[in-house]
């Protein structure tokens, strides 16, 4: 039986709050309350790039452990699940199973 490929599309922007430097290291800290993660850098201009890298690492971890949809749902992050139809003259590889706690893989209302 062929497995369906799914695209999980996050429909929300992540707001990062920048905190001023404190303490001996004098580093700036950016916090994303929705994701529950933070990044740190002595150079404020580097924070967006470091935040992108942290987000990539988070997504890679969620993919590795098949936790993407449960994580998004538990954090109240808006997303859509879309099927990816195979194109003519090509092939697709199966995606890992995503466990959601219910039998349907749908976004929260």
C-alpha positions as CSV (number, residue, x, y, z in Angstrom):
1,X,0.0,0.0,0.0
2,X,1.4,3.4,-1.0
3,X,1.9,5.9,1.8
4,X,0.6,9.4,1.4
5,X,3.1,12.3,1.5
6,X,2.0,15.1,3.7
7,X,3.2,18.7,4.0
8,X,2.8,20.3,7.4
9,X,2.5,24.1,6.7
10,X,2.9,26.4,9.7
11,X,0.5,29.3,9.2
12,X,1.9,31.4,12.0
13,X,4.8,33.8,12.5
14,X,7.0,33.4,15.5
15,X,7.6,36.5,17.6
16,X,11.0,36.8,19.3
17,X,11.5,39.2,22.2
18,X,15.0,40.7,22.6
19,X,16.1,41.2,26.2
20,X,18.9,43.7,26.9
21,X,22.3,42.5,28.0
22,X,22.8,41.6,31.7
23,X,25.6,40.2,33.8
24,X,29.2,39.6,33.0
25,X,28.9,38.2,29.5
26,X,26.9,41.2,28.3
27,X,25.0,39.1,25.7
28,X,21.6,39.8,24.2
29,X,19.0,37.1,24.6
30,X,16.0,36.5,22.2
31,X,13.1,34.5,23.5
32,X,10.3,32.9,21.5
33,X,7.5,32.3,24.1
34,X,5.3,30.3,21.7
35,X,8.1,27.8,21.0
36,X,9.6,27.9,24.5
37,X,13.1,28.5,23.2
38,X,15.7,31.2,23.5
39,X,19.0,32.1,21.8
40,X,21.9,34.2,23.0
41,X,24.6,36.4,21.3
42,X,27.0,39.2,22.3
43,X,26.1,40.8,18.9
44,X,22.4,41.9,18.6
45,X,22.6,41.8,14.8
46,X,23.4,38.0,14.9
47,X,20.3,37.1,16.9
48,X,18.0,36.6,13.8
49,X,20.5,34.2,12.2
50,X,21.0,32.3,15.4
51,X,17.2,32.1,15.9
52,X,16.8,30.6,12.4
53,X,19.5,28.0,13.2
54,X,17.7,27.1,16.5
55,X,14.4,26.8,14.6
56,X,16.1,24.5,12.0
57,X,17.5,22.4,14.8
58,X,14.1,22.2,16.5
59,X,12.4,21.1,13.3
60,X,15.1,18.5,12.6
61,X,14.6,17.1,16.1
62,X,10.8,17.0,15.6
63,X,11.2,15.2,12.3
64,X,13.6,12.7,13.7
65,X,11.3,11.8,16.5
66,X,8.0,12.1,14.6
67,X,6.8,14.7,17.0
68,X,6.0,17.6,14.7
69,X,2.2,17.6,14.9
70,X,1.9,16.8,18.6
71,X,4.4,19.6,19.3
72,X,2.5,22.1,17.2
73,X,-0.8,21.1,18.8
74,X,0.5,21.3,22.4
75,X,2.0,24.7,21.8
76,X,-1.1,26.1,20.1
77,X,0.7,26.8,16.8
78,X,-1.6,27.1,13.8
79,X,-0.8,24.7,10.9
80,X,-2.3,23.0,8.0
81,X,-1.8,19.4,6.8
82,X,-1.8,19.1,3.0
83,X,-1.4,16.0,0.9
84,X,1.4,16.1,-1.7
85,X,0.3,14.3,-4.9
86,X,3.0,12.5,-6.8
87,X,4.0,14.1,-10.1
88,X,3.9,12.3,-13.4
89,X,7.2,10.7,-14.4
90,X,8.6,10.9,-10.8
91,X,8.4,9.2,-7.5
92,X,8.2,10.1,-3.9
93,X,9.7,8.5,-0.8
94,X,7.5,7.7,2.2
95,X,7.3,10.1,5.1
96,X,7.7,8.8,8.6
97,X,4.4,8.2,10.5
98,X,3.2,11.1,12.6
99,X,1.4,10.1,15.7
100,X,-1.3,12.6,16.9
101,X,-3.3,11.0,19.6
102,X,-6.4,10.8,17.4
103,X,-7.0,8.9,14.2
104,X,-7.2,12.0,12.0
105,X,-4.2,14.2,11.2
106,X,-6.0,17.6,11.1
107,X,-5.1,21.0,12.5
108,X,-6.9,22.3,15.5
109,X,-9.8,24.5,14.8
